[in-house]
Amino acid sequence: MTDSDNHDNWPDPESLLGGISIETFLREYWQKKPLLIRGAWPGFQPPVTADELAGLACEREVESRLILERDGEYPWQVLNGPFDESEFGNLPQSHWSLLVQRVDRHVPDAADLLQRFLFIPAWRVDDLMISFAPEHGSVGAHIDQYDVFLLQGLGRREWQINDRDYSETDFVPDMDLKILPEFTPTERWTLEPGDMLYLPPGVAHHGVAQEPCMTLSIGFRAPSRLDLLSAFADDCLIDGHDRRYRDPDLQTGGYSHELNDTTRADLRTLLREALADDTALDQWLGRQLTRVDSDPQPVPCDPPWNLEQFKQTCREQGELLQSLDARFLFQTSADGAVLYANGEAYPLTDVQTATWIAENDDLDVSDIDELPETTVELLCTLFNRGLLDFEEE
């Protein structure tokens, strides 16, 4: 990546957006319409080479896919990794794509790249996917239900879009991918390294490699109502926070098969009560939105470090780093704040500590002896759980 040893030379968010302000982007483009940004990242080089990307796709804990438009067992065949290195030598000359998810969880420079997009709230940032394709490589015309920035890394790729509304019947049935068979672009652009295209949810798009190329997709989470309700219900069952329907005031009379007004009202109340406690729901959201369900997971210290051992290393190294597998958020509360990390809650009496830990991927701990003991204990706990780490020497 360009100037990988000096991230100060990386573009700031407004340069990344082509000179428009963050406020203008959010008001006029975010979730509203596409934006093409020429030269968003001058001199950009991807955080991995094509060979390194293929190497990641061979690792068990990395999610990857090969998409064969042709020369598979059927059109648009999807093969899931991990792959054997020999498989890449047997690929055709064209019409295939390699996609590797969550590169930011494995490559520090890729994680740093995501930091440039934190003008969008951190909980919305999902991952950095990187794709490599030879000439004519594509994943077909399709629609994503999330926002995405498509940053061109190597080579040239043509992007075509059409913002008409599509329904489920418009997709090719019984295929590994949801592809639009009839796609007439309303706009098309050829992106070169450093160019970037923002697409809001629901915009049909089709990217085709004009030569061997690499594209970085910065994707954003947008949980559906059903996703949230399902996860919340699962947690209620696990935690035992459940209550059964009761009718101690049951009355006689009426039809035996009628679902009467009183019964319906009681059942509606039973459902609504589950979501009525805002404090409990806020705490659940903090835990849920910081969960990391996919591999790799943070690796706890075994055996755990004691507090003095931790403090001594802080004095010697002076800096703690967020693990690539860690996800932090915080909420303010009447009692101070709550820090959330990978599905766990850490109540704090002051907002400043929560902000400091969550907002900084590197923490200056050279003055560890000047910090409140409760803060040091929290840092040690996060370190022992694999959420913070010292830089490898």
TILUMMI-266259 format. One record per residue (C-alpha): residue number from 1; x, y, z. Coordinates in Angstrom, 3 decimals, always signed. Layout:
residues N
ATOM   pos         xx         yy         zz
ATOM   NUM          X          Y          Z
...
***
This chain:
residues 393
ATOM   pos         xx         yy         zz
ATOM     1     +0.000     +0.000     +0.000
ATOM     2     +1.252     +3.469     -0.798
ATOM     3     +3.282     +4.928     +2.069
ATOM     4     +2.417     +1.924     +4.220
ATOM     5     +5.055     +3.037     +6.719
ATOM     6     +3.598     +6.551     +6.911
ATOM     7     -0.155     +6.558     +7.173
ATOM     8     -0.069    +10.308     +7.691
ATOM     9     +0.203    +10.595     +3.908
ATOM    10     -3.027     +8.688     +3.342
ATOM    11     -5.955    +10.806     +2.158
ATOM    12     -8.271    +12.264     +4.763
ATOM    13    -12.000    +11.494     +4.427
ATOM    14    -12.830    +14.623     +2.434
ATOM    15     -9.994    +13.948     -0.034
ATOM    16    -11.233    +10.367     -0.264
ATOM    17    -14.666    +11.744     -1.189
ATOM    18    -13.255    +13.817     -4.028
ATOM    19    -13.135    +17.078     -2.143
ATOM    20    -16.777    +17.228     -1.083
ATOM    21    -17.460    +17.596     +2.616
ATOM    22    -18.588    +14.686     +4.746
ATOM    23    -21.786    +16.616     +5.475
ATOM    24    -22.499    +16.992     +1.744
ATOM    25    -21.814    +13.314     +1.102
ATOM    26    -24.143    +12.204     +3.896
ATOM    27    -26.862    +14.635     +2.878
ATOM    28    -26.812    +14.118     -0.885
ATOM    29    -25.367    +10.641     -1.550
ATOM    30    -25.355     +8.288     +1.462
ATOM    31    -28.156     +5.739     +0.933
ATOM    32    -29.510     +7.932     -1.877
ATOM    33    -27.488     +7.793     -5.098
ATOM    34    -24.148     +6.585     -6.512
ATOM    35    -21.015     +8.715     -6.488
ATOM    36    -18.007     +8.224     -8.769
ATOM    37    -14.779     +9.630     -7.326
ATOM    38    -11.845     +9.855     -9.719
ATOM    39     -8.449     +9.780     -8.031
ATOM    40     -9.928     +9.215     -4.584
ATOM    41     -6.632     +7.670     -3.432
ATOM    42     -3.727     +8.880     -5.606
ATOM    43     -0.943     +6.341     -6.047
ATOM    44     -2.928     +3.654     -4.266
ATOM    45     -1.485     +0.156     -3.921
ATOM    46     -3.527     -2.662     -2.329
ATOM    47     -2.583     -3.993     +1.118
ATOM    48     -1.908     -7.436     -0.423
ATOM    49     -0.574     -8.712     -3.727
ATOM    50     -2.526    -11.135     -5.898
ATOM    51     -0.327    -13.998     -4.664
ATOM    52     -0.854    -12.989     -1.038
ATOM    53     -4.608    -12.846     -1.609
ATOM    54     -4.512    -16.369     -3.038
ATOM    55     -2.468    -17.430     -0.016
ATOM    56     -5.133    -16.081     +2.328
ATOM    57     -7.751    -18.063     +0.404
ATOM    58     -5.819    -21.240     +1.259
ATOM    59     -6.122    -20.661     +5.011
ATOM    60     -8.832    -22.443     +6.977
ATOM    61     -9.948    -19.444     +9.037
ATOM    62    -10.360    -17.176     +5.997
ATOM    63    -13.694    -16.994     +4.158
ATOM    64    -13.132    -17.108     +0.405
ATOM    65    -14.909    -18.010     -2.820
ATOM    66    -14.008    -18.773     -6.410
ATOM    67    -16.651    -17.845     -8.954
ATOM    68    -16.419    -19.571    -12.327
ATOM    69    -18.567    -17.907    -14.947
ATOM    70    -17.372    -20.522    -17.428
ATOM    71    -15.427    -23.790    -17.304
ATOM    72    -17.094    -24.944    -14.096
ATOM    73    -19.547    -27.796    -13.761
ATOM    74    -22.272    -25.281    -14.628
ATOM    75    -22.431    -21.526    -15.322
ATOM    76    -21.566    -19.227    -12.435
ATOM    77    -20.407    -22.030    -10.184
ATOM    78    -19.309    -20.934     -6.701
ATOM    79    -16.537    -22.861     -4.947
ATOM    80    -15.896    -22.152     -1.266
ATOM    81    -12.454    -22.110     +0.297
ATOM    82    -10.102    -22.964     +1.769
ATOM    83     -8.358    -23.862     -1.466
ATOM    84     -5.272    -25.835     -2.286
ATOM    85     -2.522    -23.827     -3.927
ATOM    86     -2.568    -26.178     -6.921
ATOM    87     -6.170    -25.194     -7.721
ATOM    88     -5.097    -21.721     -8.786
ATOM    89     -2.715    -23.163    -11.361
ATOM    90     -5.604    -25.005    -13.019
ATOM    91     -7.879    -21.994    -13.478
ATOM    92     -8.832    -20.828    -16.985
ATOM    93     -7.308    -17.719    -18.535
ATOM    94    -10.428    -15.602    -18.067
ATOM    95    -13.992    -15.361    -16.688
ATOM    96    -13.360    -16.169    -13.038
ATOM    97    -13.071    -14.199     -9.781
ATOM    98    -11.502    -14.848     -6.384
ATOM    99    -13.225    -13.125     -3.451
ATOM   100    -11.695    -12.996     +0.029
ATOM   101    -13.812    -11.660     +2.903
ATOM   102    -12.670     -9.835     +6.037
ATOM   103     -9.136     -9.165     +4.877
ATOM   104     -9.022     -6.516     +7.616
ATOM   105     -9.107     -9.340    +10.187
ATOM   106     -5.855    -10.754     +8.835
ATOM   107     -3.800     -7.878     +7.392
ATOM   108     -2.998     -4.848     +9.597
ATOM   109     -2.731     -2.436     +6.647
ATOM   110     -6.201     -3.540     +5.526
ATOM   111     -7.576     -2.812     +9.000
ATOM   112     -5.898     +0.599     +8.926
ATOM   113     -7.513     +1.295     +5.558
ATOM   114    -10.968     +0.808     +7.078
ATOM   115    -10.164     +3.543     +9.589
ATOM   116    -10.340     +6.048     +6.713
ATOM   117    -14.061     +5.295     +6.391
ATOM   118    -15.023     +6.012     +9.993
ATOM   119    -16.893     +9.124     +8.964
ATOM   120    -19.615     +6.452     +8.980
ATOM   121    -20.326     +5.116    +12.528
ATOM   122    -17.994     +2.245    +13.381
ATOM   123    -20.793     -0.206    +14.160
ATOM   124    -21.951     +0.098    +10.536
ATOM   125    -18.563     -0.840     +9.075
ATOM   126    -18.622     -4.539     +8.217
ATOM   127    -15.463     -5.634     +6.467
ATOM   128    -12.976     -5.207     +3.656
ATOM   129    -13.447     -7.746     +0.888
ATOM   130    -10.805     -7.956     -1.824
ATOM   131    -11.400     -9.581     -5.192
ATOM   132     -8.969    -10.537     -7.926
ATOM   133    -10.036    -11.328    -11.468
ATOM   134     -8.314    -11.897    -14.811
ATOM   135     -9.665    -10.329    -17.979
ATOM   136    -13.479    -10.642    -18.225
ATOM   137    -13.709    -11.786    -14.605
ATOM   138    -17.029    -10.881    -12.980
ATOM   139    -19.589    -11.991    -10.418
ATOM   140    -22.477    -11.065    -12.707
ATOM   141    -25.034     -8.284    -12.556
ATOM   142    -26.480     -8.255     -9.057
ATOM   143    -27.903     -6.176     -6.215
ATOM   144    -26.494     -5.715     -2.713
ATOM   145    -28.658     -4.747     +0.238
ATOM   146    -25.915     -2.711     +1.859
ATOM   147    -23.806     +0.368     +1.137
ATOM   148    -20.422     -0.233     -0.456
ATOM   149    -17.370     +1.712     -1.587
ATOM   150    -15.605     +0.006     -4.508
ATOM   151    -11.967     +1.100     -4.531
ATOM   152     -9.938     +0.021     -7.536
ATOM   153     -6.598     -1.446     -6.483
ATOM   154     -4.908     -2.863     -9.583
ATOM   155     -5.795     -2.899    -13.267
ATOM   156     -8.998     -1.582    -14.778
ATOM   157    -12.570     -2.656    -14.153
ATOM   158    -15.688     -1.432    -15.921
ATOM   159    -18.689     -0.810    -13.704
ATOM   160    -22.211     -0.632    -15.093
ATOM   161    -25.219     +0.375    -12.999
ATOM   162    -28.980     +0.534    -13.317
ATOM   163    -31.077     +2.021    -10.520
ATOM   164    -34.449     +0.609    -11.573
ATOM   165    -36.393     -1.507     -9.099
ATOM   166    -36.041     -5.281     -9.366
ATOM   167    -38.049     -8.080     -7.759
ATOM   168    -37.158    -11.655     -6.832
ATOM   169    -38.625    -12.894    -10.115
ATOM   170    -36.022    -10.899    -12.046
ATOM   171    -33.149    -13.126    -10.929
ATOM   172    -31.993    -16.308    -12.628
ATOM   173    -33.533    -19.216    -10.655
ATOM   174    -31.585    -22.142     -9.199
ATOM   175    -28.107    -20.635     -9.387
ATOM   176    -25.331    -20.289     -6.830
ATOM   177    -25.497    -16.501     -7.231
ATOM   178    -28.443    -14.108     -7.484
ATOM   179    -27.781    -12.817    -10.992
ATOM   180    -29.878    -10.536    -13.162
ATOM   181    -30.049    -12.139    -16.632
ATOM   182    -31.323     -9.035    -18.364
ATOM   183    -29.332     -6.011    -17.338
ATOM   184    -29.296     -2.823    -19.370
ATOM   185    -26.918     -0.255    -17.862
ATOM   186    -27.972     +3.348    -17.546
ATOM   187    -24.402     +4.428    -16.717
ATOM   188    -20.968     +2.885    -17.082
ATOM   189    -17.480     +3.866    -16.009
ATOM   190    -14.023     +2.312    -16.230
ATOM   191    -12.185     +2.613    -12.925
ATOM   192     -8.407     +2.732    -12.675
ATOM   193     -6.236     +2.318     -9.561
ATOM   194     -7.216     +4.871     -6.933
ATOM   195    -10.665     +5.537     -8.408
ATOM   196    -13.647     +4.734     -6.206
ATOM   197    -17.378     +4.198     -6.703
ATOM   198    -19.931     +4.498     -3.908
ATOM   199    -23.166     +2.530     -4.329
ATOM   200    -26.156     +2.731     -1.978
ATOM   201    -28.271     -0.368     -1.268
ATOM   202    -30.470     -1.688     -4.045
ATOM   203    -28.556     -0.308     -7.033
ATOM   204    -28.004     -3.068     -9.593
ATOM   205    -24.377     -3.186    -10.707
ATOM   206    -22.089     -5.258    -12.877
ATOM   207    -18.303     -5.116    -12.711
ATOM   208    -16.140     -6.681    -15.426
ATOM   209    -12.334     -6.815    -15.349
ATOM   210    -10.772     -5.232    -18.424
ATOM   211     -7.431     -6.808    -17.514
ATOM   212     -6.065     -8.605    -14.443
ATOM   213     -7.339     -6.426    -11.632
ATOM   214     -8.004     -6.164     -7.934
ATOM   215    -10.966     -4.371     -6.350
ATOM   216    -11.462     -3.538     -2.684
ATOM   217    -15.039     -3.519     -1.373
ATOM   218    -15.641     -1.593     +1.838
ATOM   219    -19.012     -2.955     +2.951
ATOM   220    -21.369     -1.711     +5.652
ATOM   221    -23.669     -3.652     +7.957
ATOM   222    -27.398     -3.041     +7.802
ATOM   223    -29.180     -5.584    +10.009
ATOM   224    -32.783     -6.220     +9.099
ATOM   225    -35.579     -6.008    +11.641
ATOM   226    -35.940     -9.797    +11.420
ATOM   227    -32.192    -10.237    +12.021
ATOM   228    -32.391     -8.181    +15.202
ATOM   229    -35.599     -9.778    +16.462
ATOM   230    -34.285    -13.281    +15.817
ATOM   231    -30.991    -12.605    +17.601
ATOM   232    -32.799    -10.918    +20.500
ATOM   233    -35.183    -13.861    +20.868
ATOM   234    -32.279    -16.319    +20.820
ATOM   235    -30.536    -14.386    +23.589
ATOM   236    -33.706    -14.262    +25.674
ATOM   237    -33.926    -18.048    +25.464
ATOM   238    -30.263    -18.502    +26.364
ATOM   239    -30.442    -16.057    +29.284
ATOM   240    -33.711    -17.502    +30.544
ATOM   241    -35.477    -14.145    +30.195
ATOM   242    -38.755    -15.667    +29.160
ATOM   243    -42.308    -15.441    +30.434
ATOM   244    -45.251    -17.623    +29.553
ATOM   245    -48.770    -16.505    +28.777
ATOM   246    -51.065    -16.597    +31.824
ATOM   247    -54.823    -16.067    +32.119
ATOM   248    -55.828    -16.256    +35.818
ATOM   249    -58.890    -14.090    +35.082
ATOM   250    -60.241    -16.343    +32.332
ATOM   251    -63.991    -15.842    +31.827
ATOM   252    -66.623    -18.310    +30.676
ATOM   253    -68.862    -17.729    +27.681
ATOM   254    -68.172    -16.933    +24.071
ATOM   255    -67.117    -19.251    +21.301
ATOM   256    -64.492    -21.868    +22.098
ATOM   257    -62.624    -21.218    +18.836
ATOM   258    -62.677    -17.426    +19.015
ATOM   259    -59.451    -15.501    +19.612
ATOM   260    -61.215    -12.735    +21.500
ATOM   261    -60.218     -9.121    +22.190
ATOM   262    -58.892     -9.788    +25.685
ATOM   263    -56.724    -12.711    +24.617
ATOM   264    -55.267    -10.807    +21.672
ATOM   265    -54.486     -7.817    +23.887
ATOM   266    -52.763    -10.045    +26.470
ATOM   267    -50.642    -11.757    +23.808
ATOM   268    -49.681     -8.425    +22.228
ATOM   269    -48.646     -7.171    +25.666
ATOM   270    -46.568    -10.309    +26.225
ATOM   271    -44.643     -9.610    +23.028
ATOM   272    -44.265     -5.871    +23.606
ATOM   273    -42.989     -6.325    +27.149
ATOM   274    -39.945     -8.114    +25.771
ATOM   275    -38.895     -4.902    +24.009
ATOM   276    -40.245     -2.394    +26.535
ATOM   277    -37.172     -2.115    +28.778
ATOM   278    -35.044     +0.443    +26.922
ATOM   279    -32.066     +0.063    +29.257
ATOM   280    -31.951     -3.711    +28.828
ATOM   281    -32.450     -3.375    +25.084
ATOM   282    -29.649     -0.801    +24.798
ATOM   283    -27.316     -3.141    +26.665
ATOM   284    -28.284     -5.997    +24.383
ATOM   285    -27.602     -3.844    +21.304
ATOM   286    -24.127     -3.029    +22.594
ATOM   287    -23.357     -6.702    +23.120
ATOM   288    -24.952     -7.827    +19.860
ATOM   289    -23.308     -5.242    +17.622
ATOM   290    -19.830     -6.039    +18.932
ATOM   291    -20.101     -9.793    +18.575
ATOM   292    -17.640    -11.427    +16.205
ATOM   293    -19.196    -14.700    +15.106
ATOM   294    -16.707    -15.710    +12.422
ATOM   295    -13.131    -16.926    +12.707
ATOM   296    -10.559    -15.898    +13.663
ATOM   297    -11.510    -15.205    +17.252
ATOM   298     -9.372    -13.310    +19.781
ATOM   299     -6.892    -15.607    +21.515
ATOM   300     -6.947    -15.235    +25.328
ATOM   301     -3.694    -15.279    +27.280
ATOM   302     -2.971    -18.710    +28.722
ATOM   303     -2.092    -18.406    +31.515
ATOM   304     -3.500    -14.926    +32.167
ATOM   305     -1.035    -12.190    +33.073
ATOM   306     -1.145    -10.692    +36.537
ATOM   307     -1.522     -6.947    +36.944
ATOM   308     +2.125     -6.223    +37.752
ATOM   309     +3.372     -8.255    +34.778
ATOM   310     +0.992     -6.309    +32.542
ATOM   311     +2.013     -2.919    +33.960
ATOM   312     +5.711     -3.685    +33.557
ATOM   313     +5.243     -4.538    +29.876
ATOM   314     +3.241     -1.320    +29.405
ATOM   315     +6.169     +0.626    +30.862
ATOM   316     +8.601     -1.122    +28.514
ATOM   317     +6.585     -1.004    +25.292
ATOM   318     +4.436     +2.065    +25.861
ATOM   319     +1.639     +1.140    +23.466
ATOM   320     -1.327     -1.224    +23.364
ATOM   321     -3.002     -2.111    +20.071
ATOM   322     -6.551     -3.229    +19.399
ATOM   323     -6.606     -6.806    +18.141
ATOM   324     -7.642     -7.226    +14.512
ATOM   325    -10.357     -9.540    +15.840
ATOM   326    -11.718     -7.023    +18.366
ATOM   327    -14.779     -4.826    +17.926
ATOM   328    -15.369     -1.974    +20.374
ATOM   329    -18.340     +0.329    +20.969
ATOM   330    -19.472     +2.403    +23.921
ATOM   331    -22.651     +3.973    +25.262
ATOM   332    -23.057     +6.812    +27.700
ATOM   333    -25.313     +6.188    +30.671
ATOM   334    -26.609     +7.980    +33.742
ATOM   335    -23.864     +6.291    +35.774
ATOM   336    -21.065     +7.056    +33.306
ATOM   337    -20.582     +4.762    +30.342
ATOM   338    -20.547     +1.154    +29.219
ATOM   339    -17.750     -0.172    +27.038
ATOM   340    -18.675     -3.116    +24.813
ATOM   341    -16.125     -5.453    +23.309
ATOM   342    -16.858     -8.642    +21.397
ATOM   343    -20.217     -9.209    +23.022
ATOM   344    -19.240     -8.337    +26.600
ATOM   345    -20.184     -5.252    +28.624
ATOM   346    -17.776     -3.335    +30.870
ATOM   347    -19.542     -0.668    +32.992
ATOM   348    -17.411     +2.404    +33.715
ATOM   349    -17.915     +5.428    +35.906
ATOM   350    -16.492     +7.887    +33.366
ATOM   351    -17.114     +8.451    +29.682
ATOM   352    -13.526     +9.507    +28.981
ATOM   353    -12.071     +6.035    +29.594
ATOM   354    -14.676     +4.354    +27.394
ATOM   355    -14.068     +6.882    +24.624
ATOM   356    -10.292     +6.522    +24.876
ATOM   357    -10.339     +2.742    +24.573
ATOM   358    -13.015     +2.471    +21.874
ATOM   359    -11.883     +5.334    +19.639
ATOM   360     -8.163     +4.534    +19.478
ATOM   361     -6.735     +1.484    +17.766
ATOM   362     -3.441     +2.212    +19.536
ATOM   363     -3.357     +3.288    +23.178
ATOM   364     -0.467     +5.193    +24.750
ATOM   365     +0.176     +3.370    +28.024
ATOM   366     +3.673     +4.698    +28.666
ATOM   367     +2.256     +6.494    +31.736
ATOM   368     +0.441     +3.395    +32.995
ATOM   369     +1.313     +4.261    +36.609
ATOM   370     -0.572     +7.559    +36.285
ATOM   371     -3.814     +5.910    +35.190
ATOM   372     -6.575     +5.055    +37.683
ATOM   373     -6.227     +1.529    +39.004
ATOM   374     -9.683     +0.607    +37.700
ATOM   375     -8.617     +1.636    +34.185
ATOM   376     -5.423     -0.411    +34.428
ATOM   377     -7.405     -3.423    +35.623
ATOM   378     -9.791     -3.059    +32.682
ATOM   379     -6.904     -2.804    +30.212
ATOM   380     -5.355     -5.919    +31.729
ATOM   381     -8.678     -7.765    +31.448
ATOM   382     -9.050     -6.776    +27.786
ATOM   383     -5.455     -7.844    +27.154
ATOM   384     -5.966    -11.228    +28.832
ATOM   385     -9.067    -11.776    +26.689
ATOM   386     -7.086    -11.140    +23.511
ATOM   387     -8.813     -7.861    +22.652
ATOM   388     -5.718     -5.709    +23.189
ATOM   389     -2.132     -6.668    +22.496
ATOM   390     +1.387     -5.323    +22.482
ATOM   391     +3.105     -4.739    +19.170
ATOM   392     +5.169     -7.715    +18.075
ATOM   393     +8.876     -7.018    +18.108
***
